Amino acid sequence: MQALVVYYSMYGHVHQMAQAIAEGVQEVGGARVQMRRVPETLPDDVLKKMGALEAQKAFSDVPICTVEELTSADAILFGTPTRFGNMCGQMRQFLDATGQLWAKGALVGKVGSVFVCSATQHGGQESTILSFHTTLLHHGMIVVGLPYAFQEQMRIDEITGGSPYGSSTIAGGKGERMPSENELAGARFQGKHVAQIATKLSKP
Ligand SMILES: Cc1cc2nc3c(=O)[nH]c(=O)nc-3n(C[C@H](O)[C@H](O)[C@H](O)COP(=O)(O)O)c2cc1C
């Protein structure tokens, strides 16, 4: 079972979640995982003004994904920051380049799952994940979320991301908050859960 974690991160929050997702995948025997970033679409001077260039150095070694690579995976876990309640433009542009794969039905039957980050608690995590699912369904993917079997998504003793739609983290208005232990645990659970399902599906 081969899993691909494909994400965009501007300041590192989604990147940390992606690492936890990959750790979860690796908990499943026989599962292999690769991490990929989607191509950047913003010029360096814009990224510099947004204060992102320095943060992105920490994960610049993660290879850039090609659309063809999606075909080699049994499961694809997509990570995106929320932008106005939707996925970021970088991810949208990457997905909009998958028309050839759609035409061939190349992703039909693969497991797809989404995790996110937003600045605020109610800033659109669920709308980002659910609207992302539309694209996965057009590709014929089997959509998997974060079941309540990960009970810690119900915590109210601390602020936490995570919903049945997928794991998530809250960055704060200035990006000052990094993923909490609970949010990282949710991401690990999602990675493992997706890998277990994809392993069952990939058995002859
Ligand atoms: C153009 C733009 C739009 C954004 N829209 C939202 C939003 O709708 N809701 C929200 O809570 N945060 C919003 N954010 C904050 C990002 O979601 C946040 O910076 C991001 O999730 C941090 O993750 P990263 O470090 O992996 O990029 C927005 C940020 C930008 C730059």
The ligand as an SDF file (V2000), in Angstrom:
LIG
                    3D

 31 33  0  0  0  0  0  0  0  0999 V2000
   -5.6230   35.0470    1.5820 C   0  0  0  0  0  0  0  0  0  0  0  0
   -5.8240   34.3280    2.8830 C   0  0  0  0  0  0  0  0  0  0  0  0
   -7.0990   33.9160    3.2310 C   0  0  0  0  0  0  0  0  0  0  0  0
   -7.3220   33.2700    4.4330 C   0  0  0  0  0  0  0  0  0  0  0  0
   -8.5850   32.8750    4.7610 N   0  0  0  0  0  0  0  0  0  0  0  0
   -8.8290   32.3560    5.9770 C   0  0  0  0  0  0  0  0  0  0  0  0
  -10.1510   31.9840    6.3520 C   0  0  0  0  0  0  0  0  0  0  0  0
  -11.1110   32.0620    5.5860 O   0  0  0  0  0  0  0  0  0  0  0  0
  -10.3400   31.5200    7.6180 N   0  0  0  0  0  0  0  0  0  0  0  0
   -9.3160   31.4090    8.5180 C   0  0  0  0  0  0  0  0  0  0  0  0
   -9.5620   31.0350    9.6530 O   0  0  0  0  0  0  0  0  0  0  0  0
   -8.0350   31.6660    8.1410 N   0  0  0  0  0  0  0  0  0  0  0  0
   -7.7720   32.1380    6.9050 C   0  0  0  0  0  0  0  0  0  0  0  0
   -6.4860   32.4140    6.5320 N   0  0  0  0  0  0  0  0  0  0  0  0
   -5.3660   32.0150    7.4110 C   0  0  0  0  0  0  0  0  0  0  0  0
   -4.7200   30.7050    6.9180 C   0  0  0  0  0  0  0  0  0  0  0  0
   -5.6770   29.6720    6.8760 O   0  0  0  0  0  0  0  0  0  0  0  0
   -3.5410   30.3210    7.8140 C   0  0  0  0  0  0  0  0  0  0  0  0
   -2.5410   31.3010    7.6330 O   0  0  0  0  0  0  0  0  0  0  0  0
   -2.9960   28.9620    7.4430 C   0  0  0  0  0  0  0  0  0  0  0  0
   -3.9300   27.9690    7.7010 O   0  0  0  0  0  0  0  0  0  0  0  0
   -1.7160   28.6120    8.1820 C   0  0  0  0  0  0  0  0  0  0  0  0
   -1.2650   27.3570    7.7340 O   0  0  0  0  0  0  0  0  0  0  0  0
    0.1570   27.2270    7.0020 P   0  0  0  0  0  0  0  0  0  0  0  0
    1.1830   27.7820    7.9310 O   0  0  0  0  0  0  0  0  0  0  0  0
    0.3740   25.7610    6.7930 O   0  0  0  0  0  0  0  0  0  0  0  0
    0.0810   27.9650    5.6960 O   0  0  0  0  0  0  0  0  0  0  0  0
   -6.2380   33.0380    5.3290 C   0  0  0  0  0  0  0  0  0  0  0  0
   -4.9430   33.4330    4.9540 C   0  0  0  0  0  0  0  0  0  0  0  0
   -4.7380   34.0730    3.7490 C   0  0  0  0  0  0  0  0  0  0  0  0
   -3.3440   34.4940    3.3590 C   0  0  0  0  0  0  0  0  0  0  0  0
  1  2  1  0
  2  3  1  0
  2 30  2  0
  3  4  2  0
  4  5  1  0
  4 28  1  0
  5  6  2  0
  6  7  1  0
  6 13  1  0
  7  8  2  0
  7  9  1  0
  9 10  1  0
 10 11  2  0
 10 12  1  0
 12 13  2  0
 13 14  1  0
 14 15  1  0
 14 28  1  0
 15 16  1  0
 16 17  1  0
 16 18  1  0
 18 19  1  0
 18 20  1  0
 20 21  1  0
 20 22  1  0
 22 23  1  0
 23 24  1  0
 24 25  2  0
 24 26  1  0
 24 27  1  0
 28 29  2  0
 29 30  1  0
 30 31  1  0
M  END
$$$$
